[in-house]
Amino acid sequence: MISNKLMNIINVLEKSNDEESINVLKELGTESPNNEVREYTAKALVKKNTHDSLEVVLIHEGKGINDLSPVVAMSTINEILDLKDKTEVIKILDDTINLNSIESVKENARCLKELILL
């Protein structure tokens, strides 16, 4: 179980406008061996809804929608689907589909884009 202290840190980083907060979430949260930490970190990155934060959860192998844990991946997808403004998500997904060399990442991007467009 994730501690309240760690949840508070993730929440503060989510709300921070400092670009470095994305790097901290990426390096410490998405690399965690704990599924729950990765899940909450991915959600925080999605809620930031910036190009850099969304790239972490959309195009990096083993992170966000590409996480090996189905709970983390689905949680990230649900958070993305809940976004009011998905403009940046669609841009990144299009670039991923057209330019990424990792087939599994491209396929996940295709599937997510189809879900968004439903």
Secondary structure, 3 states (H helix, E strand, C coil): CCCHHHHHHHHHHHHCCCCHHHHHHHHHHCCCCCHHHHHHHHHHHHHHCCHHHHHHHHHCCCCHHHCCCHHHHHHHHHHHHHCCCCHHHHHHHHHHHHHCCCHHHHHHHHHHHHHHHC
